[in-house]
Amino acid sequence: MKLNLVYITAKNKEEAGKIGRELLKARLAACVNIIDKMNSLYWWEGKIQDDNEAILIAKTRESLVKELVEKVKSIHSYSCPCIISLPILGGNKAYLDWLEKETK
């Protein structure tokens, strides 16, 4: 089974928590890590923005990524949220087995 990490940014820790809990309830992720107060510099609507955001890192099955992306987009406050999926190429087999077991 192929597994992925999904990197997501949110406007703050509260929104990240809401998104993370929804992903867990739907079994679209086995675990979500939240990192608060990340500084983001980015282009948006022709201007450089400088904001604080929160990061979510969701661990899931590759087969659930599309559904996970759609779920995040449906509840996210941004019109174009950062949602990027990266393959997991290896790691602790027991953890990866657990991740597989805890997703639908």
N, C-alpha and C positions, 0 to 999 in steps of 0.2 A: 504494500500500500504506500502511495506517495503522500508525503506530509508537507505542509507549508507554514511559514511564518507570514502573518499579514501585518504590515506596518500601517498605522492609521494615526492621523493627527486630529485633535479636537480643540475647541476654543478654551477649555479649562478642565480641571480635574473632575468637576461634577458631570459635565457632558461625557467625558471619557468613561466615568463610572456607569452612567446610564447606558451607553453603547455596549460596554463590556458585559453588564448584567443581561442585556437583551440577547447578546450573542451566546452567552452561557445557557440561558433559559431555553433558547431554541436549539441547543446542542450543536450550534454551528462552530463552536470553539470549545476546547477542553480547558483552556487556561488563557487568561488575558492579564498581561502585565501593564501597569500604568505608571508612567514617569511624568511627574508634574513639573511645571515651570521651565519648560524648554524654551529657549529663545529662537524664534524663527525670523529669518530675513528672506523675503521673496518678492517677486514681481506680482502685482495684482492690479488690473485695470490701469496699466500704464505707469504705475508708481511703485517704488520700492517700499515695502511694508516692513515694520519691525514690531513683532508681537510676541507675547508669551503664549505658549500653547501647552497641551499635554499630549503625550504619545501613548498609544495603545499598541501592544504587540500581542496579536492573537495567534494561538497555535491550533491548527486545524488540518483536516484532510484536503488534499488537492481537489478532490471531487466536490467539496463544499464551498470552494472559494467564490464561485459565481454567485451562489445564493447568499453568502456572507456579505459580499460587496453590495448586493441589492438591499439587504437588510440595513446595512450601515447607511447607505444613501437615503433610505426611507425615513430615518430618524435623526440624521445629522443636521446641524444648523447651517453648515456651509452649502453653498450652491454647487461647489466643485471640490468635495473633500479629497484629501490625499489618502488613497487606499492602494497599497502596493503589496503584491504577493511575491514571496521569495521561497524557492524550494529548500527543504531541509535535506541535506545530502548525507547526514550521518549523525551519530550521537549515542547517548546512553540508550541501549535497546529496551531496557525495562521502562524508561520514561516514554519512549516512542510508542511502545505497546500500550501504555496507559493512555496516551493521547488518542490513539486509535479507538480504544475501548470507550472513552468518554464522549466521543462525537457520534452523531447519528449515522 
